[in-house]
Amino acid sequence: MACADSSLLSEEQFLCSICLEVFTDPITTPCGHNYCNACITRYWDTKDVCQCPLCKETFYKRPAFSVNKVLSEMADQFRKSKQLKKTLATNPEPAEPDDVSCDVCTENKLKAVKSCLMCLTSYCETHLEPHHRVLGLKRHTLIDPVKNLEDYMCKKHDRPLEMFCKTDHTCVCQFCTQLEHKSHQIVSLKEAYEGKKAELGEAESEVQQMIQERQVKIQEVQYSVDLSKKDADREIADSVQVFTALISCIERSQDELIGGIEKKQKTTEKQAEGFIKDLQQEITELKKGSSELKQLSHTKDHVHLLQNFTSINTGWKPTKDWTKVNVHQSPHLGTVKTALAQLEKTLSEEIEKELHDAELRRVQQYAVDVTLDPDTAHCELIMSEDGKQVSLGDVAKNLPDTKERFSVCVSVLGKQRYSSGRFYYEVQVKGKTTWSLGLARESINRKGQITLEPNNYWTIMLRNGNEYRAAASPAVLLPVREELQKVGVFVDYEEGVVSFYDVESRVHLYSYTGCTFTERLYPYFCPGLNDDGKNTAPLIISPVSHTD
């Protein structure tokens, strides 16, 4: 279909007489006048009869219209030509050194906007205009401007590369498809382009996904490093505290050992001083006796010697037998061995105490705020307004028997539920003779009598006022020395660990290990029956007091 040169026609010929704009989807009335389809439709929608706005011819039945394709094409070309002239008049763009310049411009070359594979020429907007208007030129293949147009021509046949051989993965011309690539799978450049572009899009999406995955992995690694750094700092601090306590214990034991040795030495020295004093006194008396004997031996008086011999000869002799008197050396080597044995025992106890203390400080870092869920509580339980205390009352409340509520066992769950990570909370059990607490999985049966069996519950309990045990299979008695005042509960969901601690003594009580958690977990509380008024004290969820 020939297309008239829009430059030879006046603008008025392409204007709708209703909107006074260039035709959009023009239609022709039976009387021969042209309007925009939307304009004439809206015009007649406001009228009682269908009448031509220009000649006033009346149509008793609204005509069925189709778009006047010739006029529509001419109007489009006129609109584009008008816009192009406007653009060129207001914004001619000169070619820069790196730009593809127009091959037609002779002076002041403008920047090319398209390259023609048929003409092997690049055009600016002005010189490209015939390719938008002339029917023969409109069939040419236009691409974004390129400098090496020869690369877009077949080297063998000097024809444009218009097709793509999917067999050899190369661009071919029309002659190639009939010769060398005759039996190959040939598609248009556009189809191949769209296919490759889709592949590139998929590849780009895959690359972006890989980048995102690696960025997430970097964040995970960095997060792990940060956690490791915190754990390392905490371990260093704990080790410093432990070794400081051990050094203090050793120094204290050393002081006690040295003090004991010095005390024994002073006792020995004092005893020796007493012996020496007594011996020196006897020596003095012996010297006196020796002098008397010497004088008597020199006398010439027979009567005097005989009368005094007996008293003088026996009076100088000491009565104490010094042969059996010894100063015993203190067995210091034995003392050291005894002290070292005691030190070893003390250090072992101190190390165990410090390790338990460090472990408790570590798990307390994961403290969470736990409150009781009244929708799960047995109808006889009494809870505080803040949801932190629970005890057994005397009267059953009239509450709906929902599937969440315990119907027989005087138990209640926490509101909070956990399906990953680590968490810790503490419960005061002071003054009670029976209780149970720990964790329960979400799908437990809450009706009728229940058994605190593993895989459903992970708990410890007090029975008969002094029997602490873990509800394992079989049950495990806990070596609790003193009545528990406060119990700490720690859970590592991924590691499958539930641990219990004596908070006051800072001692580990028991751990369920190797657990497989597949659903959400809830804190579990059972204050027990009142035991004739001996067990009325409540279970109290206590704030965690972090210790350094």
Buried (B, 14 or more C-beta within 10 A) or exposed (E): EEEEEBEEEEEEEBBBBBBEEBBBBBBBBEBEBBBBBBBBEEBBEEEEEBBBBBEEEEBEEEEEBEBBEBBBBBBBBBBBBBEBBEEBEEEEBEBEEEBBBBBBBEEEBBBBBBBBBBBBBBBBBBBBBEBBBEEEBEEBBBBEBBEEBEEBBBEEBEBBBBBBBBEEEEBBBBBBBEEBBEEBEBBEBEEBEEEEEEEEEEEEEEEEEEEEEEEEEEEEEEEEEEEEEEEEEBEEEBEEBBEEBBEEBBEEBEEEBEEBBEEBEEEBEEEEEEEEEBBEEBEEBEEEBEEBBEEBEEEEEEEEBEEBEEEBEEEBEBEEEEEEEEEEEBEBEEBEEEBEEEBEEBBEEBBEBBEBBBBBBBBBEBBBEBBBBBEBBBBBBBBBEEBBBBBBBEEEEEBEEEEEBBBEBBBBBBBBEBEEEBBBBBBBBEEBBBBBBBBBBEEBEBEEEBEBEBEBBBBBBBBEEEEBBBBBEEEBEBEBEEBBBBBBBBBBBEEBBBBBBBBBBBBBBBBBEEBEBEEBBBBBBBBBEBBEEEBBBBBBBBEBEEEE
